C-alpha cells in the first residue's frame, strides 16, 4: 500500500485523541504541533501510555534507544519515528 504513511498518521492521531483524552479532532492535530503544547500536554507518563497504545495498534515494539534518538518534539517527529519502526518491524511493513 503506497499510503501506509498516511494510514499510520491517521491511526496514530486517533490513538492520541483517545489515550491522551484530547479535546481535538484527529484531523486538527498537525505535524508541526508541539507534543508538549497546551493542546496536547504530553508528559512522561502520557508519553509511555501513548507509546504502549501505538505498539499494540501496530504490533511493533519501540525500543527505548529508538525513542531517545528520535528527539520527539512535535507530532511530525513522532509520525516519522512510527513510519520507520512500522516499516522495519511489522510483518505488514515488510510487504
GIDAGI-V66366 format. One record per pair of residues at least 12 apart in sequence whose C-alpha atoms are under 8 Angstrom apart, sorted by the first residue. I is the first residue (numbers start at 1). J is the second residue. D is the distance in whole Angstrom. If there is no record, write none. Layout:
{{I & J & D} {I & J & D}}
This chain:
{{5 & 83 & 6} {8 & 79 & 7} {8 & 82 & 7} {8 & 83 & 7} {9 & 79 & 6} {10 & 26 & 7} {10 & 27 & 8} {12 & 54 & 7} {12 & 79 & 8} {13 & 26 & 5} {13 & 27 & 7} {13 & 29 & 7} {14 & 26 & 5} {15 & 50 & 7} {15 & 53 & 7} {15 & 54 & 7} {16 & 50 & 7} {19 & 46 & 8} {19 & 49 & 7} {19 & 50 & 6} {19 & 53 & 7} {20 & 40 & 8} {20 & 42 & 8} {20 & 46 & 7} {20 & 50 & 7} {22 & 39 & 7} {22 & 40 & 7} {23 & 39 & 8} {29 & 75 & 8} {30 & 75 & 7} {30 & 76 & 8} {31 & 74 & 7} {31 & 75 & 5} {31 & 76 & 4} {31 & 77 & 8} {31 & 79 & 8} {32 & 74 & 6} {32 & 75 & 6} {32 & 76 & 6} {33 & 74 & 5} {33 & 75 & 6} {33 & 76 & 8} {34 & 73 & 6} {34 & 74 & 4} {34 & 75 & 6} {35 & 72 & 8} {35 & 73 & 6} {35 & 74 & 5} {35 & 75 & 6} {36 & 73 & 7} {36 & 74 & 8} {58 & 86 & 7} {58 & 90 & 7} {59 & 90 & 6} {60 & 85 & 7} {60 & 86 & 7} {60 & 89 & 6} {60 & 90 & 6} {61 & 89 & 8} {62 & 85 & 7} {66 & 81 & 8} {67 & 81 & 8}}
